[in-house]
Amino acid sequence: MKINLSGHHVDVTDTVKEDVSAKFTKIASHFPTLISLDIIISKEHGEFEVEITTNYEGSRIAAKASDPVMYPALSSAGKKLDAALKHRKGQLKADLHAKPEVTAPEIAYERVQEMDLK
């Protein structure tokens, strides 16, 4: 899985890159069709904001978190992304199950037509 990491008013060092790749390897193993993650770390008004976006099975999924410290913000955004991906995976699995066929109840009009009302 490719991770595109960028920072806005934040220096993205090698340790940050290593931490991000370590956090998201578990997500990559759970969702093998996930191709890439776009992660933006920004700092505004003394808080770190982490925004993660990806495309998974035809839909765009995003997660966002903020915290005064960068690493808890990364962790929180990762948990939200994992939950969103699990939700989407569940929706896709539910579509594969056979739906029960609806049996239409007899319509009263048809029953009246069958009756001999003379």
MODELLER restraints for C-alpha pairs under 7 A, 6 or more apart:
rsr = mdl.restraints
at = mdl.atoms
rsr.add(forms.Gaussian(group=physical.xy_distance, feature=features.Distance(at['CA:1:A'], at['CA:28:A']), mean=6.43, stdev=0.5))
rsr.add(forms.Gaussian(group=physical.xy_distance, feature=features.Distance(at['CA:1:A'], at['CA:34:A']), mean=6.71, stdev=0.5))
rsr.add(forms.Gaussian(group=physical.xy_distance, feature=features.Distance(at['CA:1:A'], at['CA:35:A']), mean=5.11, stdev=0.5))
rsr.add(forms.Gaussian(group=physical.xy_distance, feature=features.Distance(at['CA:1:A'], at['CA:36:A']), mean=5.35, stdev=0.5))
rsr.add(forms.Gaussian(group=physical.xy_distance, feature=features.Distance(at['CA:2:A'], at['CA:35:A']), mean=6.34, stdev=0.5))
rsr.add(forms.Gaussian(group=physical.xy_distance, feature=features.Distance(at['CA:2:A'], at['CA:36:A']), mean=4.51, stdev=0.5))
rsr.add(forms.Gaussian(group=physical.xy_distance, feature=features.Distance(at['CA:2:A'], at['CA:37:A']), mean=6.37, stdev=0.5))
rsr.add(forms.Gaussian(group=physical.xy_distance, feature=features.Distance(at['CA:3:A'], at['CA:36:A']), mean=5.64, stdev=0.5))
rsr.add(forms.Gaussian(group=physical.xy_distance, feature=features.Distance(at['CA:3:A'], at['CA:37:A']), mean=4.85, stdev=0.5))
rsr.add(forms.Gaussian(group=physical.xy_distance, feature=features.Distance(at['CA:3:A'], at['CA:38:A']), mean=6.13, stdev=0.5))
rsr.add(forms.Gaussian(group=physical.xy_distance, feature=features.Distance(at['CA:4:A'], at['CA:37:A']), mean=6.04, stdev=0.5))
rsr.add(forms.Gaussian(group=physical.xy_distance, feature=features.Distance(at['CA:4:A'], at['CA:38:A']), mean=4.78, stdev=0.5))
rsr.add(forms.Gaussian(group=physical.xy_distance, feature=features.Distance(at['CA:4:A'], at['CA:39:A']), mean=6.00, stdev=0.5))
rsr.add(forms.Gaussian(group=physical.xy_distance, feature=features.Distance(at['CA:5:A'], at['CA:38:A']), mean=6.24, stdev=0.5))
rsr.add(forms.Gaussian(group=physical.xy_distance, feature=features.Distance(at['CA:5:A'], at['CA:39:A']), mean=4.88, stdev=0.5))
rsr.add(forms.Gaussian(group=physical.xy_distance, feature=features.Distance(at['CA:5:A'], at['CA:40:A']), mean=6.07, stdev=0.5))
rsr.add(forms.Gaussian(group=physical.xy_distance, feature=features.Distance(at['CA:6:A'], at['CA:12:A']), mean=6.93, stdev=0.5))
rsr.add(forms.Gaussian(group=physical.xy_distance, feature=features.Distance(at['CA:6:A'], at['CA:39:A']), mean=6.33, stdev=0.5))
rsr.add(forms.Gaussian(group=physical.xy_distance, feature=features.Distance(at['CA:6:A'], at['CA:40:A']), mean=5.01, stdev=0.5))
rsr.add(forms.Gaussian(group=physical.xy_distance, feature=features.Distance(at['CA:6:A'], at['CA:41:A']), mean=6.33, stdev=0.5))
rsr.add(forms.Gaussian(group=physical.xy_distance, feature=features.Distance(at['CA:7:A'], at['CA:40:A']), mean=5.64, stdev=0.5))
rsr.add(forms.Gaussian(group=physical.xy_distance, feature=features.Distance(at['CA:7:A'], at['CA:41:A']), mean=4.73, stdev=0.5))
rsr.add(forms.Gaussian(group=physical.xy_distance, feature=features.Distance(at['CA:7:A'], at['CA:42:A']), mean=5.64, stdev=0.5))
rsr.add(forms.Gaussian(group=physical.xy_distance, feature=features.Distance(at['CA:8:A'], at['CA:41:A']), mean=6.13, stdev=0.5))
rsr.add(forms.Gaussian(group=physical.xy_distance, feature=features.Distance(at['CA:8:A'], at['CA:42:A']), mean=4.42, stdev=0.5))
rsr.add(forms.Gaussian(group=physical.xy_distance, feature=features.Distance(at['CA:8:A'], at['CA:43:A']), mean=6.65, stdev=0.5))
rsr.add(forms.Gaussian(group=physical.xy_distance, feature=features.Distance(at['CA:9:A'], at['CA:42:A']), mean=5.87, stdev=0.5))
rsr.add(forms.Gaussian(group=physical.xy_distance, feature=features.Distance(at['CA:9:A'], at['CA:43:A']), mean=5.75, stdev=0.5))
rsr.add(forms.Gaussian(group=physical.xy_distance, feature=features.Distance(at['CA:10:A'], at['CA:41:A']), mean=6.92, stdev=0.5))
rsr.add(forms.Gaussian(group=physical.xy_distance, feature=features.Distance(at['CA:10:A'], at['CA:42:A']), mean=6.04, stdev=0.5))
rsr.add(forms.Gaussian(group=physical.xy_distance, feature=features.Distance(at['CA:10:A'], at['CA:43:A']), mean=6.39, stdev=0.5))
rsr.add(forms.Gaussian(group=physical.xy_distance, feature=features.Distance(at['CA:27:A'], at['CA:82:A']), mean=6.67, stdev=0.5))
rsr.add(forms.Gaussian(group=physical.xy_distance, feature=features.Distance(at['CA:28:A'], at['CA:34:A']), mean=6.61, stdev=0.5))
rsr.add(forms.Gaussian(group=physical.xy_distance, feature=features.Distance(at['CA:34:A'], at['CA:56:A']), mean=5.97, stdev=0.5))
rsr.add(forms.Gaussian(group=physical.xy_distance, feature=features.Distance(at['CA:36:A'], at['CA:54:A']), mean=6.37, stdev=0.5))
rsr.add(forms.Gaussian(group=physical.xy_distance, feature=features.Distance(at['CA:37:A'], at['CA:52:A']), mean=6.72, stdev=0.5))
rsr.add(forms.Gaussian(group=physical.xy_distance, feature=features.Distance(at['CA:37:A'], at['CA:53:A']), mean=6.02, stdev=0.5))
rsr.add(forms.Gaussian(group=physical.xy_distance, feature=features.Distance(at['CA:37:A'], at['CA:54:A']), mean=5.09, stdev=0.5))
rsr.add(forms.Gaussian(group=physical.xy_distance, feature=features.Distance(at['CA:38:A'], at['CA:52:A']), mean=5.59, stdev=0.5))
rsr.add(forms.Gaussian(group=physical.xy_distance, feature=features.Distance(at['CA:38:A'], at['CA:53:A']), mean=5.25, stdev=0.5))
rsr.add(forms.Gaussian(group=physical.xy_distance, feature=features.Distance(at['CA:38:A'], at['CA:54:A']), mean=6.31, stdev=0.5))
rsr.add(forms.Gaussian(group=physical.xy_distance, feature=features.Distance(at['CA:39:A'], at['CA:50:A']), mean=6.95, stdev=0.5))
rsr.add(forms.Gaussian(group=physical.xy_distance, feature=features.Distance(at['CA:39:A'], at['CA:51:A']), mean=5.73, stdev=0.5))
rsr.add(forms.Gaussian(group=physical.xy_distance, feature=features.Distance(at['CA:39:A'], at['CA:52:A']), mean=4.55, stdev=0.5))
rsr.add(forms.Gaussian(group=physical.xy_distance, feature=features.Distance(at['CA:39:A'], at['CA:53:A']), mean=6.69, stdev=0.5))
rsr.add(forms.Gaussian(group=physical.xy_distance, feature=features.Distance(at['CA:40:A'], at['CA:50:A']), mean=5.72, stdev=0.5))
rsr.add(forms.Gaussian(group=physical.xy_distance, feature=features.Distance(at['CA:40:A'], at['CA:51:A']), mean=5.24, stdev=0.5))
rsr.add(forms.Gaussian(group=physical.xy_distance, feature=features.Distance(at['CA:40:A'], at['CA:52:A']), mean=6.55, stdev=0.5))
rsr.add(forms.Gaussian(group=physical.xy_distance, feature=features.Distance(at['CA:41:A'], at['CA:48:A']), mean=6.83, stdev=0.5))
rsr.add(forms.Gaussian(group=physical.xy_distance, feature=features.Distance(at['CA:41:A'], at['CA:49:A']), mean=5.78, stdev=0.5))
rsr.add(forms.Gaussian(group=physical.xy_distance, feature=features.Distance(at['CA:41:A'], at['CA:50:A']), mean=4.63, stdev=0.5))
rsr.add(forms.Gaussian(group=physical.xy_distance, feature=features.Distance(at['CA:41:A'], at['CA:51:A']), mean=6.62, stdev=0.5))
rsr.add(forms.Gaussian(group=physical.xy_distance, feature=features.Distance(at['CA:42:A'], at['CA:48:A']), mean=5.64, stdev=0.5))
rsr.add(forms.Gaussian(group=physical.xy_distance, feature=features.Distance(at['CA:42:A'], at['CA:49:A']), mean=5.19, stdev=0.5))
rsr.add(forms.Gaussian(group=physical.xy_distance, feature=features.Distance(at['CA:42:A'], at['CA:50:A']), mean=6.50, stdev=0.5))
rsr.add(forms.Gaussian(group=physical.xy_distance, feature=features.Distance(at['CA:43:A'], at['CA:49:A']), mean=6.07, stdev=0.5))
rsr.add(forms.Gaussian(group=physical.xy_distance, feature=features.Distance(at['CA:46:A'], at['CA:68:A']), mean=6.39, stdev=0.5))
rsr.add(forms.Gaussian(group=physical.xy_distance, feature=features.Distance(at['CA:47:A'], at['CA:66:A']), mean=6.48, stdev=0.5))
rsr.add(forms.Gaussian(group=physical.xy_distance, feature=features.Distance(at['CA:47:A'], at['CA:67:A']), mean=5.52, stdev=0.5))
rsr.add(forms.Gaussian(group=physical.xy_distance, feature=features.Distance(at['CA:47:A'], at['CA:68:A']), mean=4.32, stdev=0.5))
rsr.add(forms.Gaussian(group=physical.xy_distance, feature=features.Distance(at['CA:48:A'], at['CA:66:A']), mean=5.44, stdev=0.5))
rsr.add(forms.Gaussian(group=physical.xy_distance, feature=features.Distance(at['CA:48:A'], at['CA:67:A']), mean=5.46, stdev=0.5))
rsr.add(forms.Gaussian(group=physical.xy_distance, feature=features.Distance(at['CA:48:A'], at['CA:68:A']), mean=5.71, stdev=0.5))
rsr.add(forms.Gaussian(group=physical.xy_distance, feature=features.Distance(at['CA:48:A'], at['CA:69:A']), mean=6.37, stdev=0.5))
rsr.add(forms.Gaussian(group=physical.xy_distance, feature=features.Distance(at['CA:48:A'], at['CA:70:A']), mean=5.48, stdev=0.5))
rsr.add(forms.Gaussian(group=physical.xy_distance, feature=features.Distance(at['CA:48:A'], at['CA:73:A']), mean=6.77, stdev=0.5))
rsr.add(forms.Gaussian(group=physical.xy_distance, feature=features.Distance(at['CA:49:A'], at['CA:65:A']), mean=5.79, stdev=0.5))
rsr.add(forms.Gaussian(group=physical.xy_distance, feature=features.Distance(at['CA:49:A'], at['CA:66:A']), mean=4.26, stdev=0.5))
rsr.add(forms.Gaussian(group=physical.xy_distance, feature=features.Distance(at['CA:49:A'], at['CA:67:A']), mean=6.73, stdev=0.5))
rsr.add(forms.Gaussian(group=physical.xy_distance, feature=features.Distance(at['CA:49:A'], at['CA:73:A']), mean=6.73, stdev=0.5))
rsr.add(forms.Gaussian(group=physical.xy_distance, feature=features.Distance(at['CA:50:A'], at['CA:64:A']), mean=5.63, stdev=0.5))
rsr.add(forms.Gaussian(group=physical.xy_distance, feature=features.Distance(at['CA:50:A'], at['CA:65:A']), mean=5.39, stdev=0.5))
rsr.add(forms.Gaussian(group=physical.xy_distance, feature=features.Distance(at['CA:50:A'], at['CA:66:A']), mean=6.17, stdev=0.5))
rsr.add(forms.Gaussian(group=physical.xy_distance, feature=features.Distance(at['CA:50:A'], at['CA:73:A']), mean=6.21, stdev=0.5))
rsr.add(forms.Gaussian(group=physical.xy_distance, feature=features.Distance(at['CA:50:A'], at['CA:74:A']), mean=6.11, stdev=0.5))
rsr.add(forms.Gaussian(group=physical.xy_distance, feature=features.Distance(at['CA:50:A'], at['CA:77:A']), mean=6.50, stdev=0.5))
rsr.add(forms.Gaussian(group=physical.xy_distance, feature=features.Distance(at['CA:51:A'], at['CA:63:A']), mean=5.84, stdev=0.5))
rsr.add(forms.Gaussian(group=physical.xy_distance, feature=features.Distance(at['CA:51:A'], at['CA:64:A']), mean=4.40, stdev=0.5))
rsr.add(forms.Gaussian(group=physical.xy_distance, feature=features.Distance(at['CA:51:A'], at['CA:65:A']), mean=6.66, stdev=0.5))
rsr.add(forms.Gaussian(group=physical.xy_distance, feature=features.Distance(at['CA:52:A'], at['CA:62:A']), mean=5.51, stdev=0.5))
rsr.add(forms.Gaussian(group=physical.xy_distance, feature=features.Distance(at['CA:52:A'], at['CA:63:A']), mean=5.20, stdev=0.5))
rsr.add(forms.Gaussian(group=physical.xy_distance, feature=features.Distance(at['CA:52:A'], at['CA:64:A']), mean=6.30, stdev=0.5))
rsr.add(forms.Gaussian(group=physical.xy_distance, feature=features.Distance(at['CA:53:A'], at['CA:61:A']), mean=5.71, stdev=0.5))
rsr.add(forms.Gaussian(group=physical.xy_distance, feature=features.Distance(at['CA:53:A'], at['CA:62:A']), mean=4.25, stdev=0.5))
rsr.add(forms.Gaussian(group=physical.xy_distance, feature=features.Distance(at['CA:53:A'], at['CA:63:A']), mean=6.52, stdev=0.5))
rsr.add(forms.Gaussian(group=physical.xy_distance, feature=features.Distance(at['CA:54:A'], at['CA:60:A']), mean=5.83, stdev=0.5))
rsr.add(forms.Gaussian(group=physical.xy_distance, feature=features.Distance(at['CA:54:A'], at['CA:61:A']), mean=5.40, stdev=0.5))
rsr.add(forms.Gaussian(group=physical.xy_distance, feature=features.Distance(at['CA:54:A'], at['CA:62:A']), mean=6.44, stdev=0.5))
rsr.add(forms.Gaussian(group=physical.xy_distance, feature=features.Distance(at['CA:55:A'], at['CA:61:A']), mean=5.98, stdev=0.5))
rsr.add(forms.Gaussian(group=physical.xy_distance, feature=features.Distance(at['CA:61:A'], at['CA:84:A']), mean=6.99, stdev=0.5))
rsr.add(forms.Gaussian(group=physical.xy_distance, feature=features.Distance(at['CA:62:A'], at['CA:81:A']), mean=6.70, stdev=0.5))
rsr.add(forms.Gaussian(group=physical.xy_distance, feature=features.Distance(at['CA:63:A'], at['CA:77:A']), mean=5.71, stdev=0.5))
rsr.add(forms.Gaussian(group=physical.xy_distance, feature=features.Distance(at['CA:63:A'], at['CA:80:A']), mean=5.76, stdev=0.5))
rsr.add(forms.Gaussian(group=physical.xy_distance, feature=features.Distance(at['CA:63:A'], at['CA:81:A']), mean=5.22, stdev=0.5))
rsr.add(forms.Gaussian(group=physical.xy_distance, feature=features.Distance(at['CA:64:A'], at['CA:77:A']), mean=5.39, stdev=0.5))
rsr.add(forms.Gaussian(group=physical.xy_distance, feature=features.Distance(at['CA:65:A'], at['CA:73:A']), mean=5.57, stdev=0.5))
rsr.add(forms.Gaussian(group=physical.xy_distance, feature=features.Distance(at['CA:65:A'], at['CA:76:A']), mean=6.06, stdev=0.5))
rsr.add(forms.Gaussian(group=physical.xy_distance, feature=features.Distance(at['CA:65:A'], at['CA:77:A']), mean=4.98, stdev=0.5))
rsr.add(forms.Gaussian(group=physical.xy_distance, feature=features.Distance(at['CA:66:A'], at['CA:73:A']), mean=5.12, stdev=0.5))
rsr.add(forms.Gaussian(group=physical.xy_distance, feature=features.Distance(at['CA:67:A'], at['CA:73:A']), mean=5.04, stdev=0.5))
